[in-house]
Amino acid sequence: MDINQLTIKELEVLGNAVHDRITQIRRQQEDELKRKDSVKNKTRLCELTSSDRIFKIAIFQSTTTNEMAIKTDYVDVGVMGNDLEGYSYNFGGSYCWFNVVTGEKHYHLDTGGFENNFRFYTLKPETWIEDLNEARKYIVEIRKESLENEISSLKEKLSKFDELKEDIISEVNKTIIQDKQ
């Protein structure tokens, strides 16, 4: 487009469109800044609202090259609900559920999904290394406790064989005797 060939009316229309677009971009930038700043005084994930943004570090394995990739950005927060057991949020399009203990923290490590895909969210990007280390320790402890409970439950279920050993021996002997006849 050669603006030297435009009429006064066309230039006025173009000028108004440029002005409107500049205003829109500035408003979007201000909104983005407000959303990032909205979490400055928040110290816990459970305080987040739909008008907030949270910092995200995503590590994922590329499906085409199998190489690990990293992406960092602020993402929109969507509050989906909470109950006595935990909180449901949507962080930048990714569904997250975390328990009440994690809701009191300012970070969350999401290890769900695919084998080599991890998402770490924090209200304090400047302390992400320390926060990530704490989150890893916490997840390992929770999983360890869960596995120990599962093993304990399995042992208890399998102990029925010991409790019923004499009855089982009797039934096995009856079956063996019947088979021989």
C-alpha positions in Angstrom: 0.0 0.0 0.0 1.4 3.3 -1.0 0.0 6.0 1.4 1.0 8.7 -1.1 -1.8 7.4 -3.3 -4.5 7.5 -0.7 -7.2 10.2 -0.4 -7.7 12.3 2.7 -10.7 10.2 3.7 -8.7 6.9 3.2 -5.9 8.3 5.3 -8.3 9.4 8.0 -9.8 5.9 8.1 -6.3 4.3 8.1 -5.1 6.7 10.9 -8.2 5.9 13.0 -7.6 2.1 12.5 -3.9 2.5 13.5 -4.8 4.6 16.6 -7.5 2.0 17.6 -5.0 -0.9 17.2 -2.3 0.9 19.2 -4.8 1.5 22.0 -5.9 -2.1 21.9 -2.3 -3.4 22.1 -1.5 -1.0 25.0 -4.6 -2.2 26.9 -3.6 -5.8 26.4 -0.1 -5.1 27.6 -1.5 -3.3 30.7 -3.9 -6.2 31.4 -1.0 -8.6 31.0 1.1 -6.7 33.5 -1.8 -6.4 35.9 -2.4 -10.1 35.8 1.3 -10.8 36.5 1.3 -8.2 39.3 -1.9 -9.6 40.7 0.0 -12.4 42.4 2.7 -10.2 44.0 0.9 -10.2 47.4 -0.3 -13.8 47.2 1.8 -16.4 49.0 -0.3 -19.5 48.6 -1.8 -21.3 45.5 -5.2 -21.5 47.2 -5.4 -17.7 47.0 -5.4 -17.7 43.2 -8.3 -16.4 41.2 -9.2 -16.4 37.6 -7.8 -12.9 37.2 -4.3 -14.1 38.1 -1.3 -15.6 36.2 1.3 -18.0 37.4 4.8 -18.7 36.2 5.2 -22.1 34.5 8.3 -24.1 33.7 7.5 -27.0 31.4 9.9 -29.7 30.5 8.7 -32.2 27.8 10.1 -34.7 25.4 9.5 -33.8 21.7 7.5 -36.5 20.0 9.3 -36.0 16.7 13.0 -35.7 17.9 12.7 -37.3 21.4 14.9 -34.4 22.6 13.9 -32.7 25.9 12.5 -29.2 25.5 12.0 -26.4 28.0 9.3 -23.7 27.9 8.8 -20.9 30.5 6.1 -18.4 30.6 3.3 -16.8 32.6 0.0 -18.6 32.1 -3.6 -17.8 32.9 -5.1 -19.3 36.0 -8.6 -20.9 35.9 -10.2 -21.8 39.2 -12.2 -24.9 38.8 -13.1 -25.7 42.4 -12.0 -26.9 45.8 -13.1 -29.2 48.6 -11.8 -30.6 51.8 -9.2 -32.8 50.0 -7.7 -30.3 47.6 -7.9 -27.8 44.8 -8.7 -28.0 41.1 -7.1 -25.4 38.8 -6.5 -24.9 35.2 -3.0 -23.4 34.7 -2.6 -22.3 31.1 -4.8 -25.0 29.7 -3.3 -27.8 31.9 -5.6 -29.3 34.5 -4.0 -29.4 38.0 -5.2 -31.0 41.1 -3.3 -30.6 44.4 -4.0 -31.4 48.0 -4.6 -29.0 50.8 -1.0 -29.1 51.9 0.2 -28.1 48.5 -2.5 -25.4 48.3 -0.8 -23.7 51.2 2.5 -23.5 49.3 3.4 -21.0 46.5 4.5 -23.8 44.1 3.3 -27.0 42.6 5.1 -29.7 40.7 2.9 -31.6 38.3 4.4 -35.0 37.3 1.2 -36.4 35.8 0.7 -37.2 32.2 3.4 -38.6 30.1 6.7 -40.1 31.3 9.0 -37.2 30.5 6.6 -34.3 30.8 6.8 -32.1 33.9 5.2 -28.8 34.8 6.3 -26.7 37.6 4.2 -23.7 38.7 5.3 -21.0 41.1 4.3 -17.6 42.4 7.9 -16.8 43.0 10.0 -17.5 39.9 13.1 -16.0 41.5 13.2 -19.0 44.0 12.2 -21.7 41.6 15.3 -23.9 42.2 14.8 -24.1 46.0 11.0 -24.5 45.5 11.5 -27.3 42.9 13.8 -29.2 45.3 11.2 -29.0 48.1 8.5 -30.1 45.7 10.5 -33.1 44.5 11.2 -34.2 48.1 7.5 -33.8 49.0 6.3 -35.8 45.9 8.8 -38.6 46.6 7.7 -38.8 50.3 4.0 -38.8 49.4 4.5 -41.5 46.8 6.7 -43.5 49.2 4.0 -43.3 51.8 1.4 -44.3 49.3 3.4 -47.3 48.2 4.1 -48.4 51.8 0.3 -48.2 52.5 -0.4 -50.2 49.4 2.2 -52.9 50.3 0.9 -53.0 53.9 -2.7 -53.5 52.6 -1.5 -56.2 50.2 0.3 -58.0 53.0 -2.8 -57.9 55.1 -4.9 -59.3 52.4 -2.4 -62.1 51.7 -2.3 -62.9 55.4 -5.7 -64.6 54.9 -3.8 -67.6 53.6 -1.9 -67.9 56.9 -5.1 -67.4 58.9 -6.9 -70.0 57.0 -3.9 -72.4 56.5 -5.4 -75.3 58.4 -8.7 -75.0 56.6 -6.9 -74.8 53.3 -4.8 -77.9 54.1 -8.0 -79.7 54.9 -9.7 -78.7 51.6 -6.6 -79.5 49.6 -6.4 -82.9 51.1 -10.2 -83.6 50.4 -9.7 -82.6 46.8 -6.6 -84.7 46.4 -8.4 -87.7 47.9 -11.4 -87.2 45.7 -9.2 -87.0 42.6 -7.5 -90.3 43.5 -10.8 -92.1 43.7 
